[in-house]
Amino acid sequence: MSTPFTPDAVEAIKRHMNDDHAGDSLLIVRALAGRPSATTAVTSDVDAEAIEFTIDGGERVRVPWGETLTERAQVRKAVVTLYRRACADLGVTPRGEH
């Protein structure tokens, strides 16, 4: 698991996801990590290949970005893409602000 992100960047991404997008993370886990019955999802790591979540307090699952990220600015777009895919898969209307 290589990462182009500094430890501070990873911590900032995790904090933002967990503070502002916990519901989005859960949708991503349910749809794209094959865990439809998950009740919680905490962003636990981010690297060039995937975002990792700890679900229901223990199990760790990785959801690939679909491409290798090379800079921090790509993370937002990649998360939005995952979120929209998850919404489509689950039949949920995505929020407009993404």
C-alpha positions, 0 to 999 in steps of 0.5 A: 500500500503505497501512498503519495500522501503525508501522514498529516494529509491522511489524518486530515482526510480521515478527520474530514470523512469521519466528521462530515461524511460518516453517512456517505462512508456507510453508503460506500461500505454497504454498496461497494465493499459488499457489506450491506448490513454494516451499521457504522463505517469509520474512515481508517486509512487512505492510500494511492489505491483505496480508502479503508473503513473500519466497520461495526467497530472492528472489521477493516474493508478497503474500497479501491479508487478505480485508479491510482491517485498521485496527489491529495487533490484527487481524493475529493473527486475519487470519494465523490465518485465512490459516493455516487456509485454507491447511491446508484447501486443502492437506489439512493438519491445523492445530495446535490452539493457533491 
